[in-house]
Amino acid sequence: MPFYAQERDQCGPATLAMALSASGPSLSPDELRPMVFVPGRAGSLATEMLAAARRQGRLSVALDPALSAVLREVDAGNPVIVLQNLGLPIYPVWHYALVIGYDLPQDRVLMHSGPQARAVMSLELFEHTWARSGYWAMVATDPGNLPVTPPEAALLEASAALERVDPLAARRAYGALLRRPAHSRDTGFGATMGLGNSAFAVGDTAAAAAAFEAASVLQPDSGDAWNNLASVRAAMGDREGARAAIDRALSLGGPHRAVYEQTAAEIAARP
């Protein structure tokens, strides 16, 4: 993982570049600056940090506001971006740093911070400056290597956000979720639907059909699963199978019935 000194206006881009370089190809702060730096704020917003990581094909997730979450991610080999206020509450000096290690017996945390690599700060001072940001922290991992602390719902939401900008990367995240040995039924359904959507988005209709078929088995009363299956079958030229699936969706109805009716009309219009 390279170190980039955080020069003026480079705090957010430099920290993100270091974190992303730990889980994929090396990136420079200059490459990321247009994505995260907001001139009017003279800095980088936390939401932009998460979004920029997704645009680089990473699964970015905000962590629970607890020191234990930071330490567990570091244990797992995931560097953690934290937002600190190094000034006073009435005169804040916002600063991103990358937590890369810690030593509990010595009461210290190790960070790439500012102009210094492997800077050492006491845990007490770290928590004090970190608390002023509401304990905001994030990780950005390879999609196939899920963070260890976020709850399943947060990982599913992060995968869906990644899907909107990089379906191929999201497909790997959904697959990783499904490989977890103890995921819940709802997570299994959501990840299977996401797997189908992302597969369809990259043109893998066979995998998309298989995913939506599996989703319809997991939750047979989900009109959305049957509707998506109908769309994929129609794209594959299986008009009879598409009609059967959309008829099932229409019979179930629900808040998305208008969408199902549109799908039915599109299937009927196909030659």
N, C-alpha and C positions, 0 to 999 in steps of 0.2 A: 504494500500500500504506500504510494508516494506521499510525500509531505509538500503542501503548498502553503507558503506564508500568506497570511491574510492581510493583504495590502488594502489601501483605501478603496471602499466600495466593493471589496472582494471577499468579505467575510462569509456571506452565504454561498456564493459560487465556489470558493476555495474549499469550504467544509463539505459541500455536496460532492465536489469532484473527488475528494479523498475517499468519501464513503462509497461512491459508485465504483471507483477504481478497485475497491476491495472485493467486488463481486462480479467484475467483468472487465472489458477493455478499459485502459487508462483514458481518462478525460481530463482536460485542462480547465481551470477556472474561466478562461476566456471563452471557451466553447459553451459554457453554461450561463455565463453572465446575462446574455439577452433573454434567457428563459426565466430568470429568478429576480434580477435586480429591478426595483421599481424606483425610477429617478425621483418621483415626487415624494417618496418616503425615505430616500437616501439609504435604502437597504433592501432586504429580501423578506417577503412575507412568508410565514410558515406554510400557507396553502400553496404558494408557488414552489416552495421546496419539494413538497409532496408531488405536485403535478409534474415538475421538471424531471423527477426521478422516474415517473411513469413513462414520460416521453423517451426515456433512455432504455425502456424495456425492463425496468425493475419493479418489484412489488414493494410499494412504499406504504408504510403503516405508522400512524401515530401511536405511541405506547401509552399504557396506563400511567397516570401521574404518580409513580412510586419508584423509589430508588431501587427496590428489589427487581423491578422490570428491567432497568438499565443494566444492573449487574448480571442478571440471567442472560440477557442478550450478549453481553460481552463474553460470558462463559461459553456461549454457543459459537463464538467467533464472529459475531455481528457487531461492527462498530456502531455506536449510537450518536446521532446528532442531537445536541441539546441546545436550548436557547437560554441564555443567561442575561441578567442585568448586572453589569459590573459597576454601575453608578449608584445613585441614590434613587429611592422611589419618586422623588420630586424632580430628579434630573436623570432619567434613565439612559444607560449606555448599553444598548442591546448588542448581543454578541453570540454568534454560533460557535460551538466547539465540538470536537469529535472525541468521544470517550472511547479509549482503546484498551484500558486496563485499570486494575485497582488492586489495592493491598489493604485488606481490612485490619490486620494486626498493626500496621503502620498508620492506619487512619488516613489513607490518601487515595486519590484518583489520578489516573494518567490520561492526558489529553493531547491531541494536536490542537493548539490554540494560539491564535494571533500569529506572531512571528516565530513562535517556538514549537519545535517538535518535541513530543513526549514531555510536555509540561506537567509538573506535579502540583497538585492543589489538595489541601486537606479536605476530607469529606465534609466537615462542618461548613467550611467556606463554600465548597461546591454546592451543597444543599441550600445554603443561604442565598446564593446568587441565582441558583436555578429556580428556587421557589417564587421569585419575583416574576417569572414568566408563566406561573401556574403549572410548573413542572412539565413544560412541553418538551417532548422528545420524539424522535422518529428513527426508524430503520428503513433501509432500502436494500433488499436482497435479490439475488437471482430468483426468478419466479418458481423454480423447482426446489428451492431451499427456503421453506417458510420460516419466518421468525417464530421464536418459541413461546413468547409471552402473550401476544394478543389473543383474545377469545375468538372462537370460530366465526362469530357474526362479523367481527371486525375484519378478519381475513377474507371472508366472502365478499364483504363490501369493497375491500381494497382490490380484490380480483376483478370485481365488476367495473371499478373505476379504471383499472388497467385495460380491461377489454375495450373500453371506449376509444383508446388511443393505440393499442397494440394487441389485436386479437390473438396473434401467434404466441406472444408472451403470456397472455392471460390463460390460454389453453394449458400451458405448463403449470400455472398456478392452480387452476381447477383440478388438474390431474394430481398435483401434490396434496391438495385437500382431500381428495377421494382416497388417496393411499394412506391417509392417517387411520390407524387401526380402530379408533374409538370415536369417529365423528358422529354427530347426531343425525337423526332422520331428516330434519329440516336442512341441515348443512349438506347432507348427501344429495337431497333433491335440488337445492340451489346450485351446488357445484356441478351436478349433472346437466342441469339446464344451461348453465354457463358454458360447460364443455361443448354442448351442442351448438350454442349460439356462436362461440368463437371458431369452432370447426367449420360451420357454414360460412362465416365471414371470410375465411381463407380458402374457401372453395372445396373443402373436403366433405362432400355431401354424404358419402357413405358413413363416415364417422359421426356426422351430425345426426343422421337418421338413427344410428345405433344408440346415440346418447338420448335422443328424445323418446325412443322406444323404452329405454331403461327408466327414464323419468316418468313415463306414463304407467310403468309398473310400480314405481316407488309411490306415486300419488295418482292413482287412477281417476280421482275426482278433480284433477287439475285440467281445466279447459285449456290453459296456456300450453301445457305439454302436448296435448292432442293437436292444438292449432299449429304449433311449430313443426310437429311431425308431419302434418298435412302439407305444409309449405315445402318441406324438404322432399317429401315423396313426389310432389308435383314437379319440383325442379329436376328430379331424377327420371321423370316421365312415367311414374307409376300413378296414373290418374285414378284407377280404381282404389288403390290404397289411400290416396290423398282424400278421396271422397269419404271413405270410411272413417278416416281420422277426423275430418272436419265435421262430419255428422255427429261424431261423439262429442266434440267440443261444443257444438251448437246445442246439443241436448243437455249439456251441463250448464250452459249459460254463465251468468255471473257478470261482474262489472266490465269485463272485456268482450262482451258479446258482439259489440259493434265491430271489433277487430276480427272476430271469427266470421262474421257475415261478409266482411271485405275479402277475407281469405277464400271463403266459399265462392264468391263472385269471380275472383281471379282464377280459381280452379275451373269453374264452369266456362269461362271465356277461353281457356286453352284449347287449341285444336285437337 
